[in-house]
Amino acid sequence: MKKLPIVFLLVLLSACGNTTPTDSTAPATPSGFKATAANTTVKLEWNANTESDLEKYTLHWGSSASQQNATETMTKAQTSFDLTGLTNGTTYYFKLEASDITGNTSSTTNLVPATPTAPDTTAPTLSSSIPALNATAVPLNTQVQLTFSKAMNISTVTASSGGLTLGAATWSVGNTIVSFATPALQNDMTYTILIAGKDLAGNNLGGATTLQFSSVSAAPTVVSTTPANNVTDVPIASKVVLHFSKTMNKASVETAFSSVPSIACTWVWTDSDQTATCTPNANLAFLTEYTVTVSSSAQSAAGVALASAFTGHFTTLQDNVKPALVSFTPSDTATNVLYNSAIVLNFSKVMNQTSVQNAFQSEPALVCNWTWTTASSATCQPAQRFNEFTQYQITLAISATDLAGNPMQAAYGFGFSVGKAPPKIISVTPANNARNVPTNTPIVITFSGVVIKESAEAALQVKVGTTVKTGNFTWNPECVLVGGTFYVGCKQMTFTPSSPYPNSSDVTWSVGTAVSDFSNLKMENEVVGGFQTPLVFGP
């Protein structure tokens, strides 16, 4: 065992003999710490610590939230401190700690920011108003509204007028707009409102502090109309005339005008813009009651709205005019009409559509898909295309009527001839969906005209299930080779399978649109079909 030095033992014995306790308890973190910014100044405040051995407070501060290098020391008796000479507009960050006489230091408070700000010395102004300053022809139901450039101290704002008692004031969020419950204005009056008040910084209202405006004159009325109210047997070529008590704002009247049924007008103004004439763009309807309205949005030239909306009624005379067929296409005796053309009938009047369609006849017969582009224009689109090189005769019987039941002035007829059309298939055997077709049966396809032999053979595809079936082609006897280069007269194609079809099979065929004639016209649509071979049961 090592021997301890004698000096170390003496020191150790001396320490063991010292019984005085050491203070290691830190003061509490200061509470209630806050910062209040002013002009180039921040006032710091906190609650006093209660420790008996408290010695001081230390303030740490700086312009960065991550670093506060500047310090200020306050006595234990202080609970506030004014930090001056700061830069307005810069945010400073503060924290505080307490220390006792033995050097123990508390934890710092939470970081508190504050931004010094220069005092507000800008006077508020009246930015805008309703009515506007010096406005004229102000409507009688206008509510006064004032808009300020800054938030106002609403307790200081006043608005007074000798000729107008302003009602309760309602302020917007932010206290920049105040609206008054304004009683109805009187006609032909000039009003003056005196305005005063201060903003939140105590600055008095600057700029214009007087609002002056004048109200509208008395409301106009509709004095009379032509046709007069509730008259009957009004001619369909009539105009609608409105007579007003005052010179009117023309655009407002034309916009406020409406009718049921609707009348589209060309307007003419006379009598110093007190008389408006609506000339209908088309004749009025027969035996129809019209309701004419001028809404209260119509205004006089001074901007005063109509005293009340005007409504009048009149009824036109009964329709006794017979309709006529005024034009049609194709034209009479037209030639080389396209195979897919439509027949268009244009009438002099709005027609009863069912009666027109029932009165329509064609030779050869046509099945029409009817459409009406207007109430007086009908289009027959044949369900099947016209036959090529065929003369068609169209007749429209007198039984076609207008909406009033008036028959046609006369029966109408016209004719036209159709030119060449693309080839189409006119027959196929075996018939589509035929059953128990012998397994060696050929497929015979007949076209509407002569086709290019090679194009038709290439367009035909025969399948059993998903398997393409091969075979041999033969044509009608008139299909002959000319000059050893091409075939002519080919109209009927026969496909004979190279081997019989299986029993109990679905055979399908298709002819694509590659089939063409010698004018390079091609089939419009692919044609498909099929049949079933005899069902065989057992092995």
Sequence and secondary structure as in RCSB ss.txt:
>XXXX:A:sequence
MKKLPIVFLLVLLSACGNTTPTDSTAPATPSGFKATAANTTVKLEWNANTESDLEKYTLHWGSSASQQNATETMT
KAQTSFDLTGLTNGTTYYFKLEASDITGNTSSTTNLVPATPTAPDTTAPTLSSSIPALNATAVPLNTQVQLTFSK
AMNISTVTASSGGLTLGAATWSVGNTIVSFATPALQNDMTYTILIAGKDLAGNNLGGATTLQFSSVSAAPTVVST
TPANNVTDVPIASKVVLHFSKTMNKASVETAFSSVPSIACTWVWTDSDQTATCTPNANLAFLTEYTVTVSSSAQS
AAGVALASAFTGHFTTLQDNVKPALVSFTPSDTATNVLYNSAIVLNFSKVMNQTSVQNAFQSEPALVCNWTWTTA
SSATCQPAQRFNEFTQYQITLAISATDLAGNPMQAAYGFGFSVGKAPPKIISVTPANNARNVPTNTPIVITFSGV
VIKESAEAALQVKVGTTVKTGNFTWNPECVLVGGTFYVGCKQMTFTPSSPYPNSSDVTWSVGTAVSDFSNLKMEN
EVVGGFQTPLVFGP
>XXXX:A:secstr
     HHHHHHHHHHHT              S EEEEETTEEEEE      TTEEEEEEEEESBTTB  EEEEEE
TT SEEEE S  TT  EEEEEEEEETT  B      EEE          BEEEEES TTEEEE TT   EEEESS
 B GGG EEE SS     EEE TTS EEEE      TT EEEEEEE BBTT  B BS  EEEEEE      EEEE
ES TTEEEE TT  EEEEESS B HHHHHHHEEEES   EEEEEETTTTEEEEEESS   TT EEEEEE TT BB
TTS B SS EEEEEEE        EEEEES TTEEEE TT  EEEEESS B HHHHHHHEEEES   EEEEEEET
TEEEEEESS   TT EEEEEE TT BBTT  B SS EEEEEEE      EEEEES TTB S  TT  EEEEESS 
  HHHHHHHEEEEETTEEE EEEEE TT EEETTTEEES  EEEEEESS   TT EEEEEE TT B TT  B SS
 EEEEEE       
